């Protein structure tokens, strides 16, 4: 399973940004704990992560947009991506956005498709 990190601070975000390498992509999942769509997507994402082969080197940062709003807006500004929730941003080395989606665009089949690109 991919490493899952709870992202709470701008300092953590800066550290994660610096850790994105050719060997390890980073998925950022922004969610609201009071949003029913976030809940559905969160369940699908966690199920997908649990079923990843062990040889897949992927990090996943989970960001509660209510608790860490400033971090969410910092990520949006740094990556030049409009803030949404739920939102998934897939980064590769050099902070290149491999894929970004929100709401019901975030599905297990879509994640598997992006993984295999």
Secondary structure in CASP SS format (residue, H / E / C, confidence):
PFRMAT SS
TARGET T0000
AUTHOR 0000-0000-0000
METHOD secondary structure of the structure
MODEL  1
X C 1.00
X C 1.00
X E 1.00
X E 1.00
X E 1.00
X E 1.00
X C 1.00
X C 1.00
X C 1.00
X H 1.00
X H 1.00
X H 1.00
X H 1.00
X H 1.00
X H 1.00
X H 1.00
X H 1.00
X H 1.00
X H 1.00
X C 1.00
X C 1.00
X C 1.00
X C 1.00
X C 1.00
X E 1.00
X E 1.00
X E 1.00
X E 1.00
X E 1.00
X E 1.00
X E 1.00
X C 1.00
X C 1.00
X C 1.00
X C 1.00
X H 1.00
X H 1.00
X H 1.00
X H 1.00
X H 1.00
X H 1.00
X H 1.00
X H 1.00
X H 1.00
X H 1.00
X H 1.00
X H 1.00
X H 1.00
X H 1.00
X H 1.00
X C 1.00
X C 1.00
X C 1.00
X C 1.00
X C 1.00
X C 1.00
X C 1.00
X E 1.00
X E 1.00
X E 1.00
X E 1.00
X E 1.00
X E 1.00
X E 1.00
X C 1.00
X C 1.00
X C 1.00
X C 1.00
X H 1.00
X H 1.00
X H 1.00
X H 1.00
X H 1.00
X H 1.00
X H 1.00
X H 1.00
X H 1.00
X H 1.00
X H 1.00
X C 1.00
X C 1.00
X C 1.00
X C 1.00
X C 1.00
X C 1.00
X C 1.00
X E 1.00
X E 1.00
X E 1.00
X E 1.00
X E 1.00
X E 1.00
X H 1.00
X H 1.00
X H 1.00
X E 1.00
X E 1.00
X E 1.00
X E 1.00
X E 1.00
X E 1.00
X E 1.00
X H 1.00
X H 1.00
X H 1.00
X C 1.00
X C 1.00
X H 1.00
X H 1.00
X H 1.00
X H 1.00
X H 1.00
X H 1.00
X H 1.00
X H 1.00
X C 1.00
X C 1.00
END
